[in-house]
Amino acid sequence: MGRENAPILYYSSVTARKVDWLWYPYVPFGKITIIQGDPGDGKTTLVLNIAALLSNGTPMPESEVKISSAKTIYQSAEDSVEDTLKPRLVSAGADCSRIAFIDESESGLTLNDHRIEDAIIETGARLVVLDPLQAYLGENSEMNRADGVRPLMRQLTAMAERTGCAVIVIGHMNKASGSKGIYRGLGSIDITAAARSVLLVGRIKSNPSIRVMAQLKNSLAPEGKPIAFEINNNSSIRWIGEYDITAEDLLLGDGLPDEGGKLSETIEALSAMLLNGRIACVKIYEHFRNAGVSKRTVDTAKKTLEIKSTKHADGWYWSL
């Protein structure tokens, strides 16, 4: 028998279309996004707050693009729904009637489980979260083997394309210190290769209360700028905004350089600004930005001076 020829298609017959974004340029619709970081650095809290914003139709941080409120399917193999996830969602201001999960009490999910797509169709969800990655690979899959992981990621990619749903997969980091961030995710590099966006969440060594989300990979748009945030005692997030640090510096946990003596000057200037009372932190950042001082230097000065940050009706204020 002769060989059967494969169909040949020409790109001239393909209709080009734009990528839709849940959060430009970090989380695209219809694609896979990986968010990775060390345990305790705030990955889950970050994604729960993203789901909360989506549930209310609130624009994402550092974005003026309006989004429609939509549902999320949030699957977690590590955190309890009752005493961890629900309280965090409430603290984040989520509309919990728009955030669902698939009951895994009798049978656990895997990346290629048809129940995920069925749930997306039934609920009309625009975001699916799988937390953490290794819990959804299945018992027979080996994370470090390309032939074991690649088919699963290919099927998850196809499902995202068919439904137009954004898929966020949360993963832990390996311990290969010194490696580039793109190679620090657990498992085969094929996992990272399948994602169109890869985000790193880490702490600032000199100010551990500040976490930063930095983009390690973007196959669909220019890489986004790092965004900083603080996690409050109730697991809600205070967004700080764009942050002057590279993904590799964040990965190494580097402290903040003095920027040619600017830190000591900033400490002195910030102290003088607040002597007469509280000031809106937005105005403080704007003042120093106009003076050529980076946000991370201002935040280090804030930490050094032990400045209080309190929320009022019209926003956040700093005071000595």
Secondary structure, DSSP 8 states (H G I E B T S, - for coil): ----------GGG-------EEETTTEETTSEEEEEE-TTSSHHHHHHHHHHHHHHT---TT---------EEEEESSS-IIIIIHHHHHHTT--GGGEE----SSS---TT-HHHHHHHHHHT-SEEEEE-GGGGS-TT--TT-HHHHHHHHHHHHHHHHHHT-EEEEEEEB-S-TTS-GGG-BSS-HHHHHH-SEEEEEEEETTEEEEEEEEEEEESSSS----EEEEE-TTS-EEEEEE----HHHHHHT-----TTTHHHHHHHHHHHHHTTS-EEHHHHHHHHHHTT--HHHHHHHHHHTT-EEEEETTEEEEE-
